[in-house]
Amino acid sequence: MAKLAAASRQDFISQLPDEILCLIISLLAIDEIVRTSILSKRWKGLWRFISTHLEFDGRLMIMPLAQRQNPEEAFTPYSQLSTLLTEGVVGYGKAISSMLFRHSSDLLSCRFIHFPYSVISEEVGTWLKIMRLRNVKHLSLECEFYDIGTTESFLHNSEDDGEKISKPNFPTGIFSGLCSLELIYYTLRSSKPFEGCQNLKTLFLKNLNIDDETIGGIFKNCVGLENVCLLECFGFTKIEIHNPNLKILQLYALILDKLVLFTEKLEVLLLDTVTTPMSMQIYSLSLSILHCYNHSTFGSMLALTEEKTVLKAFHLLGYFRYFWDSRSNVLQTLTRLSIDLDLNDAIECILFASFLRLCTCLQTLEITLPAVQNDDLVNRYNYWNFRAACNFVKNQLKFVYLRGYKDNNQEFEFLKHIITKGKKLETVAIICSQQIDKQRLTALTRASPNLLLKLNFKIHSVMEEISELQDRYLYE
């Protein structure tokens, strides 16, 4: 017992090397990291040698003051709380600059979440220059969408500063040397900050106001890009990418008139609530995963505002069905397909069946049925019952996931078509949105002796179903 008591009193933390301690405290918020300096002489200034990751979140440093008092008052310009927060925002920016200057080692990654004032005062540009000196490889920048009532007090005597909020003055080539970059809530009108970004591999842009010339210039400058995600960005209508290195492209809630992809190594293409382009060209020799969804409420509202039509799965299927020439068939390497599809719609089913004939290597099929169905289409025809199974269904398909199943006749006929003819099937997972006749499914003759049939019931209202679909977000 005495030995156990002694062991419990032993300070194991102090025995760790500085490198391990730096790694541990790098997981804390920056204000908590600095507080560790008061623990002992050894801990004093230890944070300056962190080499893995630092995160500067202005919300954590400013918002607690608003939460302790009247939160609504924080959003009212010139109020007492707003004045206190304004002083805090100014102090936050200066504190960050001071800490970055005091930091002594190279840094692998860094994240900034700041308020608009840091753009107006051009503090962000200073931080970026220091990050370049620290050889940062992974950088995330986010301008806090809500300015908590602080910005107007800096703008009342200046007309030019309003422009600075929306268009930060990023220096030319400032992002060169980075391997990954994340930008959230900015306006960009120049691609010069991306000059020399041959080593940039991952680019994530969210809620950016960016024009066609700038987005085109970014793709031209960043020739080494392998992973690109554009989420709820606006201001441009064209995406043209000629990049032999791009492997993953994710497009969410965008207004597009033109989509041109010449990307030989593209493996993953995700389109979620993108408007139907008037011109579309897709070329890849390696496409293995294709997603086409309409889950974004923001994207649907944006399309409605612009009087555009959202790209539906059957539009995409209709585009690909003309690729009968094996030399131009980008689907011959496809192994996974995830789409929104109405199995009760004859036109969509006809296009889908033609599409499947092009997928000679498809193994995983995921279909999401619409949360709101057109009752006029339900049970009006019998398509799959007379459909001959294509080679992919009989000899390739292994996994099928069907979401939103309501046990309508045509939905059942599709499952019957798959289950009774798929010789290589391993799993058919069905997520039911209402009570169904389970015996009708389990009684089907299975072509595959190894088939596992899974039934999962999620009884939702229409709004709950739509909300859950929206939660199936990035990087599926």
Stockholm file with secondary structure:
# STOCKHOLM 1.0

chainA/1-476         MAKLAAASRQDFISQLPDEILCLIISLLAIDEIVRTSILSKRWKGLWRFISTHLEFDGRLMIMPLAQRQNPEEAFTPYSQLSTLLTEGVVGYGKAISSMLFRHSSDLLSCRFIHFPYSVISEEVGTWLKIMRLRNVKHLSLECEFYDIGTTESFLHNSEDDGEKISKPNFPTGIFSGLCSLELIYYTLRSSKPFEGCQNLKTLFLKNLNIDDETIGGIFKNCVGLENVCLLECFGFTKIEIHNPNLKILQLYALILDKLVLFTEKLEVLLLDTVTTPMSMQIYSLSLSILHCYNHSTFGSMLALTEEKTVLKAFHLLGYFRYFWDSRSNVLQTLTRLSIDLDLNDAIECILFASFLRLCTCLQTLEITLPAVQNDDLVNRYNYWNFRAACNFVKNQLKFVYLRGYKDNNQEFEFLKHIITKGKKLETVAIICSQQIDKQRLTALTRASPNLLLKLNFKIHSVMEEISELQDRYLYE
#=GR chainA/1-476 SS CHHHHHHHHSCSGGGSCHHHHHHHHTTSCHHHHHHGGGSCTTTTTGGGGCCSEEEEEHHHHHHHHHHHSCGGGGGSTTSHHHHHHHHHHHHHHHHHHHHHHHCCSCCSEEEEEECTHHHHTTHHHHHHHHHHHTTCCEEEEEECSCCTTCSHHHHTTCSTHHHHHHSCCCCTTTTTTCSEEEEESCEECCSGGGTTCTTCCEEEEESCEECHHHHHHHHHHCTTCCEEEEESCBSCCEEEEECTTCCEEEEESCCCSEEEEECTTCCEEEEESCBCCSEEEEECSCCCEEEEECCCHHHHHHHHHTTCCBCCHHHHHHHHTTCCSTTTCTTTTCCEEEEECCTTCHHHHHHHHHHHTTCTTCCEEEEECCSSCCTTTTTSCCCGGGCCCCHHHHHTCCEEEEEEECCCHHHHHHHHHHHHHCTTCCEEEEEESSCCCHHHHHTSCCSCTTCEEEEEECCCCHHHHHHHHHHSCSCC
#=GC SS_cons         CHHHHHHHHSCSGGGSCHHHHHHHHTTSCHHHHHHGGGSCTTTTTGGGGCCSEEEEEHHHHHHHHHHHSCGGGGGSTTSHHHHHHHHHHHHHHHHHHHHHHHCCSCCSEEEEEECTHHHHTTHHHHHHHHHHHTTCCEEEEEECSCCTTCSHHHHTTCSTHHHHHHSCCCCTTTTTTCSEEEEESCEECCSGGGTTCTTCCEEEEESCEECHHHHHHHHHHCTTCCEEEEESCBSCCEEEEECTTCCEEEEESCCCSEEEEECTTCCEEEEESCBCCSEEEEECSCCCEEEEECCCHHHHHHHHHTTCCBCCHHHHHHHHTTCCSTTTCTTTTCCEEEEECCTTCHHHHHHHHHHHTTCTTCCEEEEECCSSCCTTTTTSCCCGGGCCCCHHHHHTCCEEEEEEECCCHHHHHHHHHHHHHCTTCCEEEEEESSCCCHHHHHTSCCSCTTCEEEEEECCCCHHHHHHHHHHSCSCC
//
